[in-house]
Amino acid sequence: MSTEGTLARHLAAFAQGPDAIMRDYTEGSVLITPDGVLRGVAGIRPFFERFLADSPPELLAAMSIMQQEMHGEIAYITWKAEPFIPLATDTFLIRDDKIVTQTFAAFIPAPAASQAG
């Protein structure tokens, strides 16, 4: 499978839940986020479980890719899920149909209710 094919499978897995998402990672995978580095399936899985649990059902339907670039084993995307996430970016190193390394960052505005006061 190509880098593009693996990325497409990974993005489609969000509608299927954490088990499907985690099929793209191995014990050697690394996910780098603004909150720290997560390693292996056991370290990465809670990130996606929390993301899905904390996201309203409308978020997945609102997701759209704004930019997608491929260069060999590297995939880069910018995406949004408005009004929940106006901008996010991921970079992937994909080798042998698995995500070896991923970076993630997103701008997620605080809900209006939490800004009051």
Backbone as JSON, one array per atom type, in Angstrom:
{
  "sequence": "MSTEGTLARHLAAFAQGPDAIMRDYTEGSVLITPDGVLRGVAGIRPFFERFLADSPPELLAAMSIMQQEMHGEIAYITWKAEPFIPLATDTFLIRDDKIVTQTFAAFIPAPAASQAG",
  "N": [[0.85, -1.18, 0.0], [0.43, 2.26, -0.64], [1.83, 5.4, 0.61], [-0.17, 7.33, 0.43], [-2.44, 5.67, 0.31], [-2.36, 4.38, 2.82], [-2.67, 6.61, 4.49], [-5.26, 7.41, 3.7], [-6.75, 5.19, 4.59], [-6.3, 5.44, 7.32], [-7.54, 7.92, 7.93], [-10.19, 7.3, 7.28], [-10.71, 5.47, 9.28], [-11.46, 6.85, 11.56], [-14.22, 7.09, 11.67], [-14.88, 4.59, 12.43], [-13.87, 4.03, 14.93], [-11.69, 3.59, 17.88], [-10.36, 1.02, 17.75], [-10.09, 0.5, 15.0], [-8.58, 2.74, 14.23], [-6.2, 2.28, 15.61], [-5.06, 0.17, 14.23], [-3.25, 1.15, 12.45], [-0.9, 1.65, 13.73], [2.13, 0.63, 15.48], [4.06, -1.13, 18.0], [6.39, 0.27, 17.9], [5.69, 2.79, 17.07], [5.4, 6.41, 17.17], [3.8, 9.24, 18.49], [3.72, 12.63, 18.33], [2.72, 15.34, 20.16], [1.4, 18.6, 21.17], [1.23, 18.26, 23.91], [3.08, 16.36, 24.59], [5.15, 13.41, 24.0], [4.02, 10.38, 22.74], [4.26, 6.89, 22.93], [4.22, 3.77, 21.24], [1.51, 1.36, 20.95], [0.01, 1.17, 23.35], [0.56, 3.62, 24.52], [-0.34, 5.48, 22.65], [-3.04, 4.9, 22.07], [-4.85, 5.88, 24.2], [-4.88, 8.63, 23.6], [-6.36, 8.86, 21.2], [-8.74, 7.65, 22.03], [-9.59, 9.5, 23.98], [-9.8, 11.81, 22.37], [-11.92, 11.07, 20.62], [-13.95, 10.57, 22.51], [-14.27, 13.07, 23.71], [-15.16, 14.61, 21.64], [-17.88, 16.17, 19.99], [-20.57, 14.46, 18.27], [-21.02, 15.72, 15.83], [-18.57, 16.71, 15.07], [-16.91, 14.85, 13.64], [-18.35, 14.61, 11.26], [-18.01, 17.16, 10.32], [-15.37, 17.34, 9.59], [-12.83, 18.24, 7.32], [-10.39, 18.01, 4.78], [-7.97, 20.38, 4.16], [-5.49, 20.72, 2.95], [-3.3, 18.46, 1.4], [-0.33, 16.77, 1.17], [2.09, 14.7, -0.34], [5.17, 13.05, -0.09], [7.17, 10.7, -0.93], [7.65, 8.65, 1.78], [6.43, 10.4, 3.47], [3.61, 12.14, 4.67], [1.56, 14.98, 4.72], [-0.95, 16.87, 6.22], [-3.4, 19.46, 6.43], [-6.26, 20.32, 8.22], [-9.74, 20.85, 9.07], [-12.54, 21.16, 11.29], [-15.0, 22.7, 11.51], [-17.46, 24.22, 13.59], [-15.73, 23.5, 15.58], [-12.95, 22.82, 15.46], [-10.95, 24.98, 14.03], [-8.5, 24.84, 12.73], [-6.09, 22.4, 12.08], [-3.2, 20.26, 12.04], [-1.35, 17.54, 10.74], [1.49, 15.49, 10.44], [2.91, 12.71, 8.89], [5.06, 9.89, 9.04], [5.21, 7.21, 7.1], [5.64, 3.8, 6.82], [5.89, 0.63, 5.38], [3.09, 0.28, 5.38], [2.3, 1.23, 7.87], [2.01, 3.7, 10.48], [4.81, 5.24, 11.41], [5.87, 7.52, 12.63], [4.12, 10.33, 13.86], [3.06, 13.69, 13.85], [1.03, 16.04, 15.59], [-1.03, 18.87, 15.8], [-3.37, 21.31, 16.89], [-5.66, 24.05, 16.7], [-7.92, 24.67, 19.04], [-10.61, 26.29, 19.98], [-11.7, 27.55, 23.15], [-14.8, 26.55, 24.62], [-17.62, 28.77, 24.52], [-19.03, 29.01, 26.91], [-17.12, 28.37, 28.85], [-15.5, 30.56, 28.72], [-16.76, 32.64, 29.87], [-17.02, 34.84, 32.67]],
  "CA": [[0.0, 0.0, 0.0], [1.19, 3.5, -0.74], [1.67, 6.38, 1.69], [-1.51, 7.91, 0.26], [-3.44, 4.65, 0.67], [-2.33, 4.2, 4.27], [-3.29, 7.8, 5.08], [-6.71, 7.34, 3.44], [-7.3, 4.19, 5.5], [-6.24, 6.0, 8.67], [-8.57, 8.94, 8.07], [-11.49, 6.62, 7.27], [-10.86, 4.71, 10.53], [-12.06, 7.67, 12.62], [-15.66, 6.79, 11.73], [-15.03, 3.23, 12.93], [-13.5, 3.99, 16.33], [-10.28, 3.41, 18.28], [-9.74, -0.23, 17.29], [-9.71, 0.69, 13.59], [-7.5, 3.73, 14.19], [-4.96, 1.71, 16.14], [-4.48, -0.79, 13.29], [-2.22, 1.82, 11.68], [0.26, 1.88, 14.6], [2.84, -0.53, 16.01], [4.73, -0.86, 19.28], [7.47, 1.22, 17.65], [5.16, 4.07, 16.6], [5.53, 7.58, 18.03], [2.9, 10.36, 18.21], [4.22, 13.84, 18.99], [1.64, 16.32, 20.31], [1.82, 19.72, 22.03], [1.25, 17.81, 25.3], [4.15, 15.42, 24.84], [5.41, 12.32, 23.07], [3.35, 9.13, 23.09], [4.99, 5.8, 22.27], [3.62, 2.45, 21.18], [0.06, 1.24, 20.92], [-0.55, 1.46, 24.68], [0.71, 5.05, 24.79], [-1.07, 6.28, 21.67], [-4.48, 4.6, 22.09], [-5.65, 6.79, 25.03], [-5.0, 9.92, 22.92], [-7.49, 8.77, 20.27], [-9.96, 7.4, 22.82], [-9.98, 10.78, 24.59], [-10.23, 12.69, 21.28], [-13.26, 10.66, 20.18], [-14.91, 10.72, 23.61], [-14.47, 14.49, 23.97], [-15.65, 15.29, 20.44], [-19.31, 15.99, 19.71], [-20.77, 13.65, 17.06], [-20.98, 16.58, 14.65], [-17.19, 17.02, 14.71], [-16.41, 13.95, 12.58], [-19.04, 14.97, 10.03], [-17.52, 18.47, 9.89], [-13.96, 17.28, 9.23], [-12.48, 18.34, 5.91], [-8.97, 18.2, 4.51], [-7.71, 21.63, 3.44], [-4.29, 20.52, 2.16], [-2.7, 17.14, 1.55], [0.89, 16.66, 0.38], [2.81, 13.43, -0.19], [6.53, 13.02, -0.6], [7.72, 9.41, -0.51], [7.03, 8.08, 2.98], [5.92, 11.5, 4.29], [2.31, 12.73, 4.34], [1.27, 16.19, 5.49], [-2.3, 17.36, 6.01], [-4.05, 20.45, 7.28], [-7.68, 20.01, 8.19], [-10.6, 21.6, 9.98], [-13.85, 20.59, 11.64], [-15.63, 23.9, 12.05], [-16.82, 25.29, 14.35], [-15.02, 22.91, 16.73], [-11.5, 22.92, 15.25], [-10.78, 25.75, 12.8], [-7.25, 24.5, 12.05], [-5.27, 21.33, 12.66], [-2.21, 19.74, 11.11], [-0.69, 16.27, 11.05], [2.54, 15.0, 9.54], [3.07, 11.27, 9.1], [6.06, 9.06, 8.39], [4.52, 5.92, 6.89], [6.54, 2.79, 6.27], [5.31, -0.71, 5.4], [1.65, 0.4, 5.66], [2.08, 1.61, 9.27], [2.47, 5.02, 10.87], [6.01, 5.13, 12.24], [5.89, 8.75, 13.42], [3.08, 11.31, 13.53], [2.96, 14.89, 14.67], [-0.33, 16.58, 15.57], [-1.29, 20.12, 16.51], [-4.65, 21.88, 16.5], [-6.22, 25.18, 17.42], [-9.26, 24.3, 19.51], [-11.07, 27.37, 20.83], [-12.45, 27.18, 24.35], [-16.24, 26.79, 24.48], [-18.06, 30.1, 24.98], [-19.45, 28.94, 28.33], [-15.96, 28.36, 29.74], [-14.83, 31.84, 28.62], [-17.5, 33.62, 30.67], [-16.68, 34.88, 34.07]],
  "C": [[0.89, 1.24, 0.0], [1.0, 4.36, 0.51], [0.26, 6.97, 1.63], [-2.6, 6.92, 0.66], [-3.51, 4.43, 2.17], [-2.97, 5.39, 4.97], [-4.8, 7.77, 4.88], [-7.38, 6.34, 4.38], [-7.35, 4.74, 6.93], [-7.35, 7.03, 8.89], [-9.96, 8.33, 8.1], [-11.76, 5.89, 8.59], [-11.51, 5.53, 11.64], [-13.55, 7.41, 12.76], [-15.91, 5.42, 12.33], [-14.6, 3.07, 14.39], [-12.06, 3.63, 16.59], [-9.63, 2.13, 17.77], [-9.26, -0.1, 15.85], [-8.55, 1.67, 13.46], [-6.18, 3.08, 14.57], [-4.33, 0.66, 15.22], [-3.34, -0.18, 12.47], [-0.93, 2.05, 12.47], [0.87, 0.56, 15.04], [3.43, -0.17, 17.37], [5.88, 0.12, 19.12], [7.0, 2.6, 17.21], [5.3, 5.16, 17.66], [4.54, 8.63, 17.55], [3.37, 11.55, 19.03], [3.09, 14.88, 18.98], [2.16, 17.5, 21.13], [1.91, 19.33, 23.51], [2.33, 16.8, 25.61], [4.24, 14.34, 23.78], [4.78, 11.05, 23.61], [4.0, 8.02, 22.29], [4.21, 4.5, 22.35], [2.11, 2.49, 21.23], [-0.56, 1.63, 22.26], [-0.44, 2.94, 25.02], [-0.14, 5.93, 23.89], [-2.58, 6.09, 21.78], [-5.28, 5.57, 22.97], [-5.83, 8.17, 24.41], [-6.23, 9.9, 22.0], [-8.8, 8.47, 21.0], [-10.49, 8.7, 23.43], [-10.5, 11.74, 23.51], [-11.65, 12.35, 20.85], [-14.3, 10.86, 21.27], [-15.25, 12.18, 23.87], [-15.08, 15.25, 22.79], [-17.16, 15.09, 20.28], [-19.48, 15.18, 18.42], [-20.67, 14.47, 15.77], [-19.55, 16.87, 14.18], [-16.7, 16.14, 13.56], [-17.07, 14.29, 11.25], [-18.51, 16.28, 9.46], [-16.07, 18.45, 9.42], [-13.77, 17.39, 7.72], [-10.98, 18.63, 5.79], [-8.81, 19.49, 3.69], [-6.49, 21.49, 2.52], [-3.77, 19.12, 2.44], [-1.51, 17.06, 0.61], [1.55, 15.32, 0.69], [4.2, 13.59, -0.79], [7.17, 11.72, -0.1], [6.94, 8.85, 0.68], [6.38, 9.14, 3.88], [4.57, 11.97, 3.76], [2.09, 13.91, 5.27], [-0.16, 16.61, 5.18], [-2.58, 18.55, 6.93], [-5.54, 20.18, 7.12], [-8.43, 20.9, 9.17], [-11.87, 20.81, 10.22], [-14.62, 21.72, 12.3], [-17.06, 23.62, 12.49], [-15.92, 24.79, 15.49], [-13.51, 23.08, 16.64], [-11.29, 23.69, 13.94], [-9.48, 25.44, 12.05], [-6.51, 23.42, 12.82], [-4.29, 20.86, 11.59], [-1.63, 18.44, 11.66], [0.38, 16.03, 10.0], [2.78, 13.55, 9.9], [4.31, 10.77, 8.38], [5.44, 7.68, 8.32], [5.48, 4.97, 6.21], [5.89, 1.42, 6.43], [3.86, -0.69, 5.88], [1.33, 0.75, 7.12], [2.6, 3.02, 9.51], [3.63, 4.84, 11.84], [6.06, 6.32, 13.19], [4.78, 9.67, 12.92], [3.25, 12.51, 14.43], [1.54, 15.42, 14.53], [-0.34, 17.89, 16.35], [-2.61, 20.68, 16.0], [-4.95, 23.13, 17.32], [-7.65, 24.81, 17.75], [-9.72, 25.39, 20.45], [-11.82, 26.83, 22.04], [-13.93, 27.42, 24.1], [-16.63, 28.13, 25.09], [-18.43, 30.08, 26.46], [-18.26, 28.99, 29.26], [-15.21, 29.7, 29.7], [-15.53, 32.91, 29.48], [-16.94, 33.67, 32.08], [-15.52, 35.7, 34.35]]
}
